[in-house]
Amino acid sequence: MTTDPLDGGSPSQMAWETFRASFAVARIHLWTIRELGDGARHYLADLEERWYAGFLNAEALAEGDPEYDRAIPVQDPNNRGVTFFARSEGEELYAQLFPHGHSEADPMQAALGLITVGVLSALESYSKARGVDVRGALSASIRQWLSSHDADDLPAGCANSLVDCEQTRHVYVHNRGIVDQNYIDRVADCRFQLGERRRLDTSVAESFAETVWKVGLLVRAVG
C-alpha cells in the first residue's frame, strides 16, 4: 500500500511535498501549453470568445423571454453542442478562468502570467513554512534568511531571475501585465518601457519555473 508523503512526515518534509504538488500544478499547465504550441493560443482565445459570446447570448435570450433565467449558453468546441451554466456559477467560473475579463487582449499572455503566479506562490508558501519572513520582497527575504542560516547566497543569475519572476507576478496580478516603475527599478537590465506589456512566452515561463525550483532546493538544503 502506497503511503501518502503528507502522512506522518516531519513539518519540513510535509512543507516540501506541498511545494512539489503546488509547483507541479503550474508546471504541467506550462508543459501542456508548450506541447500544444499555436494550438494552445488559438484554443485559449477561442475559449474566452465562446464564454464572452455566452454572456451576450444570455442577455439576448432574456430580452426575448422575460421568464428566461439568464443561464449562460457556452458553445462547445467545434460546434458540437452547447452547455448551459446557471448565471451565478457561470459568472464565478468565468472570473476564475479569465480574471482580467474580456479586456485581456491575449489570453495566452494571461495564461502564462497565471503560471508565473502559480510557481512563485508555491515558493512563497514553502519559504513561509520554513520560517522565511515573506512580508516583503520574496527574493530579498529568502536571501536574508539564507544569510542568517550561514547558507550560500543565491547565484547572481538565479537572484536576478527570481526578482524578474517576482516583479512579473506583481504586474500580472495588479496591473494586467503592464510594466510599472517598480518593475523598471527592480529588474536588472530591464528591456521594457513604462506602460509596455511585459510579454511572456513559454521559454520565459520555463526559466521562471526552473529558477523557482532551484531556489526551493536551496531553501530545503538549510538544516
Secondary structure by P-SEA (a helix, b strand, c coil): ccccccccccaaaaaaaaaaaaaaaaaaaaaaaaaaaaaaaaaaaaaaaaaaaaaaaaaaaaaacccccbbbbbbcccccbbbbccaaaaaaaaaaacccccccccaaaaaaaaaaaaaaaaaaaaaaaacccccccaaaaaaaaaaaaccccccaaaaaaaaaaaaaaaaaacccccccaaaaaccccccccccccccccaaaaaaaaaaaaaaaaaaaacc
